[in-house]
Amino acid sequence: MSGALPATAAVGSAGRDFGVYVHVPFCRVRCGYCDFNTYTATELRGARQDEFAMQAINEIRLAGAVLRHAGVAERRVSTVFFGGGTPTVLRPDDLALVLSAIASEWSLEPHAEISTEANPDSVDGDALSRLADVGFTRVSFGMQSAVPRVLKTLDRTHDPERVPLVVEWARSAGLDVSVDLIYGAPGESLSDWKISVASALACQPDHLSAYALTVEPGTKLARQIRVGEVGAVDGDTQADMYELLDATMTAAGYSWYEVSNWARDDAHRSRHNLAYWRGHDWWGVGPGAHSHVGGVRWWNVAHPVSYAERLRAGRSPAAGRETLDDSACALEKVLLQTRTREGIAIADIAPRGRGAVDGLAADGLIDRAAAIGGFVVLTLSGRLLADRIIRTLVDERRPI
């Protein structure tokens, strides 16, 4: 692929936010449940972590040229998110170099949200202070659980007692804090989960994300379940865990704003993720990263060696691309916005899906008052069945 964008990508671009995602594909240990595009040192030959920053900078420069050539409106970057993998296995100075390149290529909005993911054992106070000094505003810690036995099942290596320490260090550096939890690991009880939720809230984070564990084919966890080393994930227990979490978060003053996300207030929602859900533009930097500009979506080659080789040769790292037509854009809007607290306008749902709205409201799965006002907004019961409800809205012939 040449990497050039069609002229259609520029249409309406001045009215859309622009963000940058940086995928750092390195981890010290591969977690048994993870199927992300990540690599440990022993899995990598021909790719070096200490060269990643310059590779990312080369793609950023390429991105600027591609967007200008396509006539996309010049916009300041509103959000930057370093994900992975574990971005903080890189030196803070390397992350600073990449952020500086983004600011140089496009400039940042005055109050841009600049986030990085981190494992509790991948940072210390000095590293967090350095990140804050160079412009980071937010850190998202992969806590996952506070119960050692559950962490072991998930192949997480950090000591749960370290989580309050790293949160305190981040706060001292002036960073906003989010914590990530995973619920429903094999053998995890409701009591275990209650301990994890209480421990997360004791840190008083600004934001919390919680994801039901899914067993992805080809992962170590999938193999362990298949041969009976660990038990299967129980969907009913996961539903109980979600209800416990939502009740606890609500009592503590947090509000859900997407099925898997809660914030202390609107100012602490993840603006970067909101841009995804609202269909704005972003450029994904790094191996396997996905991008979206004006209805054009593309993705980079996955392996760090192939990624580096293409950039070294002055070629685009893009591996594939698709252009969404009006129908696909409308479908994606339903898929994403239905999961948010604001919901989706009934007028934005295809006629055959609108026919399901009354039944969903009667079943208590969407808010009746919101539906009368013209919006589909999930109730708590609806959030537990979000994917099935969305399929029903896309095609009302598929029953709940």
C-alpha positions as CSV (number, residue, x, y, z in Angstrom):
1,M,0.0,0.0,0.0
2,S,1.2,3.5,-0.8
3,G,-0.5,4.9,2.3
4,A,-2.2,7.8,0.4
5,L,-5.7,8.7,1.5
6,P,-8.6,9.4,-0.9
7,A,-9.9,12.9,-1.1
8,T,-13.1,11.8,0.6
9,A,-11.1,11.5,3.9
10,A,-10.9,15.3,4.0
11,V,-14.7,15.9,3.7
12,G,-15.9,17.5,7.0
13,S,-12.5,17.0,8.7
14,A,-12.5,20.5,10.1
15,G,-15.5,19.6,12.3
16,R,-13.9,16.4,13.7
17,D,-11.4,16.1,16.6
18,F,-8.0,14.5,15.8
19,G,-6.2,12.2,18.2
20,V,-3.1,10.0,18.0
21,Y,-2.8,6.5,19.4
22,V,0.7,5.1,19.8
23,H,0.9,1.3,20.1
24,V,4.0,0.1,22.0
25,P,4.1,-3.6,21.3
26,F,6.4,-4.7,24.1
27,C,5.8,-6.5,27.4
28,R,8.1,-8.1,30.0
29,V,5.7,-11.0,30.4
30,R,2.8,-12.2,28.1
31,C,-0.4,-12.6,30.2
32,G,-2.2,-15.8,29.6
33,Y,-5.5,-14.2,28.5
34,C,-3.9,-11.6,26.2
35,D,-4.3,-11.7,22.4
36,F,-3.1,-8.2,21.7
37,N,-0.3,-7.5,19.3
38,T,2.5,-7.6,21.9
39,Y,5.9,-9.3,22.2
40,T,8.3,-10.2,25.0
41,A,12.0,-9.8,24.5
42,T,12.4,-13.6,23.9
43,E,9.8,-13.4,21.1
44,L,11.6,-10.6,19.3
45,R,14.5,-11.2,16.9
46,G,15.5,-8.3,14.7
47,A,13.6,-5.6,16.5
48,R,14.9,-3.6,19.4
49,Q,12.9,-1.6,22.0
50,D,15.5,1.2,22.1
51,E,14.9,1.8,18.4
52,F,11.1,2.1,18.6
53,A,10.9,5.8,19.4
54,M,12.7,6.8,16.1
55,Q,10.5,4.3,14.2
56,A,7.4,5.9,15.7
57,I,8.7,9.4,14.9
58,N,9.3,8.4,11.3
59,E,5.6,7.3,11.0
60,I,4.4,10.5,12.6
61,R,6.3,12.5,10.0
62,L,4.8,10.3,7.3
63,A,1.3,10.8,8.8
64,G,1.7,14.5,8.6
65,A,2.6,14.4,4.9
66,V,-0.2,11.9,4.1
67,L,-2.8,14.1,5.7
68,R,-1.6,17.3,4.1
69,H,-1.5,15.6,0.7
70,A,-5.1,14.4,1.1
71,G,-6.3,17.9,2.0
72,V,-7.4,16.9,5.5
73,A,-7.9,20.0,7.6
74,E,-5.0,21.0,9.8
75,R,-6.0,20.5,13.4
76,R,-4.3,20.5,16.7
77,V,-4.2,17.1,18.5
78,S,-6.8,16.9,21.2
79,T,-5.8,13.5,22.7
80,V,-2.8,11.2,22.7
81,F,-2.9,7.7,24.1
82,F,0.1,5.4,24.5
83,G,-1.1,1.8,24.7
84,G,0.2,-1.6,24.2
85,G,1.7,-3.8,25.3
86,T,3.2,-1.8,28.2
87,P,4.4,1.6,27.0
88,T,6.3,2.2,30.2
89,V,8.8,-0.6,29.4
90,L,10.3,2.2,27.3
91,R,12.4,4.8,29.0
92,P,10.4,8.0,29.9
93,D,12.7,9.9,27.6
94,D,11.7,7.7,24.6
95,L,8.1,8.4,25.3
96,A,8.9,12.1,25.6
97,L,10.6,12.0,22.2
98,V,7.5,10.5,20.5
99,L,5.2,13.0,22.2
100,S,7.4,15.9,21.2
101,A,7.3,14.7,17.6
102,I,3.5,14.6,17.7
103,A,3.5,18.2,19.1
104,S,5.9,19.3,16.4
105,E,4.0,17.7,13.5
106,W,0.5,19.0,14.5
107,S,0.8,20.9,17.8
108,L,-1.3,20.1,20.8
109,E,-4.5,21.7,22.0
110,P,-3.8,23.8,25.1
111,H,-5.5,21.3,27.4
112,A,-4.9,18.1,25.4
113,E,-5.3,14.8,27.2
114,I,-2.1,12.9,27.1
115,S,-2.4,9.3,28.5
116,T,-0.2,6.3,28.9
117,E,-1.0,2.8,30.1
118,A,1.4,1.4,32.8
119,N,1.7,-1.7,34.9
120,P,2.2,-1.1,38.6
121,D,5.7,-2.7,38.4
122,S,6.8,-0.8,35.2
123,V,7.1,2.6,36.8
124,D,8.4,4.4,39.9
125,G,8.0,7.8,41.3
126,D,10.9,9.3,39.2
127,A,9.5,7.9,36.0
128,L,6.0,9.2,36.7
129,S,7.4,12.7,37.5
130,R,9.4,12.7,34.3
131,L,6.3,11.8,32.3
132,A,4.3,14.7,33.9
133,D,7.2,17.0,33.3
134,V,7.2,16.3,29.5
135,G,3.4,16.8,29.1
136,F,1.6,13.6,30.1
137,T,-1.6,14.4,32.0
138,R,-3.0,11.0,32.8
139,V,-1.9,7.4,33.6
140,S,-4.0,4.2,33.4
141,F,-2.7,1.5,35.7
142,G,-3.4,-2.2,34.9
143,M,-4.4,-3.3,38.3
144,Q,-6.8,-6.1,37.1
145,S,-7.3,-7.6,40.6
146,A,-6.2,-7.1,44.2
147,V,-6.3,-10.9,45.0
148,P,-2.9,-12.6,44.5
149,R,-4.5,-15.9,43.5
150,V,-6.5,-14.2,40.7
151,L,-3.4,-12.3,39.5
152,K,-1.6,-15.5,39.3
153,T,-4.3,-17.0,37.1
154,L,-4.1,-14.0,34.9
155,D,-0.2,-14.2,34.8
156,R,0.1,-10.7,36.2
157,T,3.4,-10.2,37.9
158,H,2.9,-7.2,40.1
159,D,2.4,-7.2,43.9
160,P,-1.2,-5.8,44.6
161,E,0.2,-3.9,47.5
162,R,2.2,-1.8,45.0
163,V,-0.9,-0.3,43.4
164,P,-1.7,2.3,46.1
165,L,2.0,3.3,46.0
166,V,2.1,4.0,42.2
167,V,-1.2,5.8,42.5
168,E,0.2,8.0,45.2
169,W,3.3,8.7,43.1
170,A,1.2,9.6,40.1
171,R,-0.9,12.0,42.2
172,S,2.2,13.6,43.6
173,A,3.4,14.1,40.0
174,G,0.2,15.9,39.1
175,L,-1.2,13.1,36.9
176,D,-4.9,12.0,36.7
177,V,-5.3,8.4,37.5
178,S,-7.3,5.6,36.0
179,V,-7.3,1.9,37.1
180,D,-8.2,-1.1,35.0
181,L,-9.9,-4.2,36.4
182,I,-10.8,-7.5,34.9
183,Y,-13.6,-9.6,36.3
184,G,-14.6,-13.2,35.9
185,A,-11.3,-15.0,35.9
186,P,-11.4,-18.7,36.3
187,G,-11.9,-19.5,40.0
188,E,-12.6,-15.8,41.0
189,S,-15.4,-15.6,43.5
190,L,-17.8,-12.7,44.1
191,S,-16.0,-12.2,47.4
192,D,-12.7,-11.9,45.5
193,W,-14.2,-9.4,43.2
194,K,-15.6,-7.3,46.1
195,I,-12.0,-7.1,47.5
196,S,-10.7,-5.9,44.2
197,V,-13.4,-3.2,43.8
198,A,-12.9,-2.0,47.3
199,S,-9.1,-1.8,46.9
200,A,-9.5,0.1,43.6
201,L,-11.9,2.6,45.2
202,A,-9.6,3.0,48.2
203,C,-7.1,4.5,45.8
204,Q,-9.7,7.2,44.9
205,P,-9.0,7.0,41.1
206,D,-10.5,9.6,38.8
207,H,-11.6,6.9,36.4
208,L,-12.1,3.2,36.4
209,S,-12.4,0.7,33.6
210,A,-13.7,-2.9,34.2
211,Y,-13.8,-5.5,31.5
212,A,-15.3,-9.0,31.6
213,L,-12.7,-11.5,30.9
214,T,-13.1,-13.1,27.5
215,V,-11.3,-16.2,26.5
216,E,-9.7,-15.6,23.1
217,P,-8.8,-18.6,20.9
218,G,-5.1,-19.4,20.7
219,T,-4.2,-17.9,24.1
220,K,-2.6,-19.7,27.0
221,L,-5.8,-19.4,29.0
222,A,-7.9,-20.9,26.3
223,R,-5.5,-23.9,26.2
224,Q,-5.6,-24.2,30.0
225,I,-9.4,-24.3,30.0
226,R,-9.5,-26.8,27.2
227,V,-7.3,-29.3,29.0
228,G,-9.0,-28.7,32.4
229,E,-6.1,-26.9,34.2
230,V,-8.4,-24.1,35.2
231,G,-12.2,-23.8,35.2
232,A,-14.3,-22.1,32.5
233,V,-15.4,-18.5,32.8
234,D,-18.9,-18.3,34.2
235,G,-21.2,-15.7,32.5
236,D,-23.7,-15.6,35.4
237,T,-21.0,-14.8,37.9
238,Q,-19.6,-12.1,35.6
239,A,-23.1,-10.5,35.5
240,D,-23.3,-10.6,39.3
241,M,-19.8,-9.0,39.4
242,Y,-20.9,-6.2,37.1
243,E,-24.0,-5.4,39.1
244,L,-21.9,-5.3,42.3
245,L,-19.3,-3.0,40.7
246,D,-21.9,-0.6,39.3
247,A,-23.7,-0.4,42.7
248,T,-20.5,0.2,44.5
249,M,-19.2,2.8,42.0
250,T,-22.6,4.7,42.1
251,A,-22.6,4.7,45.9
252,A,-19.0,6.1,45.8
253,G,-20.1,9.0,43.6
254,Y,-18.9,7.7,40.2
255,S,-21.1,7.5,37.1
256,W,-20.9,5.1,34.2
257,Y,-20.5,6.8,30.8
258,E,-19.8,3.7,28.7
259,V,-20.7,0.1,29.5
260,S,-17.2,-0.7,30.8
261,N,-16.2,2.8,32.1
262,W,-16.9,5.0,35.1
263,A,-15.6,8.5,36.0
264,R,-15.6,10.7,39.0
265,D,-17.2,13.4,36.9
266,D,-17.5,14.4,33.3
267,A,-14.1,16.1,33.3
268,H,-12.4,12.8,34.0
269,R,-14.0,10.7,31.2
270,S,-11.4,9.4,28.8
271,R,-11.6,12.0,26.0
272,H,-9.5,9.7,23.8
273,N,-12.0,6.8,24.0
274,L,-14.9,9.1,23.6
275,A,-13.5,10.2,20.3
276,Y,-13.4,6.6,19.1
277,W,-17.1,6.1,20.1
278,R,-18.1,9.4,18.5
279,G,-16.5,8.6,15.1
280,H,-13.8,11.3,15.2
281,D,-10.4,10.9,13.5
282,W,-7.2,9.4,14.9
283,W,-3.9,8.2,13.5
284,G,-2.6,4.9,15.0
285,V,1.2,4.8,15.2
286,G,3.1,1.5,15.7
287,P,3.0,-2.2,14.7
288,G,-0.6,-3.4,14.2
289,A,-2.1,0.0,15.1
290,H,-5.4,1.0,13.5
291,S,-6.3,4.4,12.2
292,H,-9.5,6.2,11.1
293,V,-9.9,9.4,9.1
294,G,-13.1,10.5,7.5
295,G,-14.6,7.0,7.1
296,V,-11.3,5.5,5.9
297,R,-9.9,2.8,8.2
298,W,-6.5,1.2,7.9
299,W,-4.1,-0.9,9.9
300,N,-0.4,-1.4,10.1
301,V,1.6,-4.6,9.6
302,A,1.7,-6.4,12.9
303,H,5.2,-7.5,13.5
304,P,7.8,-5.0,14.8
305,V,10.4,-6.2,12.3
306,S,8.2,-5.7,9.3
307,Y,7.1,-2.4,10.7
308,A,10.6,-1.2,11.1
309,E,11.7,-2.4,7.7
310,R,9.0,-0.6,5.9
311,L,9.7,2.7,7.6
312,R,13.4,2.3,7.0
313,A,12.7,1.9,3.3
314,G,10.5,5.0,3.3
315,R,7.4,3.0,2.8
316,S,4.0,3.2,4.5
317,P,3.6,0.5,7.3
318,A,-0.1,0.1,6.4
319,A,-1.1,-3.5,5.6
320,G,-4.7,-3.0,4.6
321,R,-7.5,-0.5,4.3
322,E,-11.2,-0.2,4.0
323,T,-13.5,2.7,3.1
324,L,-16.8,2.8,5.0
325,D,-19.8,3.6,2.9
326,D,-22.9,5.4,4.4
327,S,-24.5,2.1,5.4
328,A,-21.3,0.9,7.2
329,C,-20.9,4.2,8.9
330,A,-24.5,4.1,10.2
331,L,-24.0,0.6,11.4
332,E,-20.8,1.5,13.3
333,K,-22.6,4.4,14.9
334,V,-25.2,2.1,16.4
335,L,-22.4,-0.4,17.5
336,L,-20.5,2.3,19.4
337,Q,-22.9,4.9,20.6
338,T,-25.5,2.5,22.0
339,R,-22.9,1.5,24.6
340,T,-22.6,5.1,25.9
341,R,-24.6,6.9,28.6
342,E,-25.9,9.4,26.0
343,G,-27.1,6.5,23.9
344,I,-28.0,6.8,20.2
345,A,-30.8,8.8,18.6
346,I,-33.6,6.5,17.4
347,A,-33.6,8.5,14.2
348,D,-30.0,7.2,13.5
349,I,-31.2,3.5,13.7
350,A,-32.4,1.8,10.5
351,P,-36.2,1.5,10.3
352,R,-36.2,-2.3,10.9
353,G,-34.2,-1.7,14.1
354,R,-36.5,1.1,15.3
355,G,-39.3,-1.4,15.4
356,A,-37.5,-3.2,18.3
357,V,-37.4,-0.1,20.5
358,D,-40.8,-0.5,22.2
359,G,-40.2,-4.1,23.0
360,L,-36.8,-3.3,24.5
361,A,-38.3,-0.6,26.7
362,A,-41.1,-2.9,27.8
363,D,-38.5,-5.5,28.8
364,G,-36.7,-2.9,30.9
365,L,-33.5,-3.1,28.8
366,I,-33.6,0.5,27.6
367,D,-34.8,3.6,29.4
368,R,-38.4,4.3,28.6
369,A,-38.3,8.0,29.3
370,A,-35.2,8.4,27.0
371,A,-37.0,6.4,24.3
372,I,-40.0,8.7,24.5
373,G,-37.5,11.5,24.1
374,G,-36.0,9.9,21.0
375,F,-33.0,8.1,22.3
376,V,-32.0,4.5,23.1
377,V,-30.2,4.5,26.5
378,L,-29.3,1.2,28.1
379,T,-30.6,0.4,31.6
380,L,-28.4,-1.6,34.0
381,S,-30.1,-4.8,32.8
382,G,-29.5,-3.6,29.3
383,R,-25.8,-3.1,29.8
384,L,-25.5,-6.7,30.8
385,L,-27.0,-7.6,27.4
386,A,-25.5,-4.8,25.4
387,D,-24.1,-6.8,22.6
388,R,-27.3,-8.7,22.1
389,I,-29.4,-5.5,22.2
390,I,-27.1,-3.9,19.6
391,R,-27.6,-6.9,17.3
392,T,-31.4,-6.5,17.8
393,L,-31.2,-2.8,16.9
394,V,-29.2,-3.6,13.8
395,D,-31.7,-6.3,12.8
396,E,-34.9,-6.6,14.8
397,R,-35.4,-10.1,13.5
398,R,-32.7,-11.3,15.9
399,P,-34.4,-11.6,19.2
400,I,-32.9,-10.9,22.7
